[in-house]
Amino acid sequence: MTALLHCRDVQHRFGALEVLRGVQLAVTVGERHALIGPNGAGKSTLLKLIAGEERPSGGSIHYRGQDITRYPAYRRARIGIGRGFQHSTLLESLSAGQNVALALTGGRLLARQGDCRRLAEVDVALGSVGLRDMAPVPVAAMSYSQRRRLEIAVALAARPQLLLLDEPAAGMSGEERGTLVELLRAVPPTVTVVFVEHDLDVVFDVATRVSVLHLGAVLLTGTGQEVRRSREVQEAYLGGRREEVPGVPRGA
Ligand SMILES: Nc1ncnc2c1ncn2[C@@H]1O[C@H](COP(=O)(O)OP(=O)(O)OP(=O)(O)O)[C@@H](O)[C@H]1O
């Protein structure tokens, strides 16, 4: 199947620091593709390169068969690449509904009365992340978990075909992570998701495929089960601590 997103030999350096040394990554339509790997492996950098926030030092990035390596971020957003952030980009003084409305309208606030179709879309977007009742509530009054879910609603409101999420479960409690897993599973299959995540329970509950980044390259791409069972991944990512990988019994 043709890849929706294809990173070919992508390299990136920050000054003398070589972060990515030739990443090969192919993501097909409808995947929930997790990027995992040790701290500093270059996962967030790879997301930034895909979103167009950084320009790769080498290699190329293709989206729907188009070479987008030189496209700026706004042009990638226009062709369907959406981004959720590791740190909040919500407007604190506005309500949850207004934040979603801004994303829907590309920066315009809705009039108090009227624009019913848009208001209905805001309602649907908030409902999809379990926040329908929070429409009038200012972001400043929302809990951390509610904000993280709102960020996903805001990212989805722009109707991306490819949604990039950086550590969506960061800072969440066990219960909140459960809600997030349900939410990510409920993202429509027309939206392909590539996400960076450290929480392996979330990764293996959500991802249809997983790529392990190590030393600036993809060590392995496979199903959750293939990744869990890979001795190479155990050694590179978990220092051989096999028992820490969910689903793999000690001594397996
Ligand atoms: N803007 C930057 N300037 C210089 N170095 C950077 C910059 N951004 C990231 N780095 C460095 O690049 C390396 C990879 O960082 P990156 O954030 O991509 O890793 P990561 O795999 O996402 O790590 P983590 O899991 O800890 O978030 C790290 O050594 C980091 O310090």
Residues whose N, C-alpha, C, O or C-beta is under 5 A from the ligand:
A	BS01	LIG	F14 V19 G37 P38 N39 G40 A41 G42 K43 S44 T45
